[in-house]
Amino acid sequence: MPAFLNPAEAEAWVAAGLIAFLAIVVYVGVPKKLAAILDAKSAQIQTDLDEAARLRAEAEAMLADIRTQREDAEKQAAAMLAAAEADAVRMAADAQAKLEEQITRRTALAERKIASAEAQAAADVKSAAADLATQAAERVLAARLASAKSDPAIDAAIAQLAGRLQ
């Protein structure tokens, strides 16, 4: 007989106690309770996994949506930048045209002022020349009148006036 089956040996009693303990555990239904607990835990884990999968799908959908929005925003920003650059070019061209127009206007105004000043200077010179000519003529006439008692031209003009008045 093997040693573990000999009732005089301690191993036999340990084996018998273990078998009795296992029989009591099976009789009380611990394996069923343990299986129920494990099944509940398994169901909870499965629920958590399903929830995690659902959350992951939501997160991936949100990520795709955010990427789409970012791409749209980048396209919109690029379009806005292109429009701003076009506006800047247009504004620069407008400013250049206005500057050229203003320069043209100021040049024309300066030319008109110069022409006016030239005309005024010419008029002043003519006026001064006329004044000098008048003064010279006056001196010449005064000198002639002083040397001659009567001017034949004046006498003729007076004679004509007498004939006309009658």
Summary of the structure (lengths in Angstrom):
residues: 166
radius of gyration: 64.5
end to end distance: 195.2
largest distance: 195.2
contacts: 318
relative contact order: 0.02
helix: 93%
strand: 0%
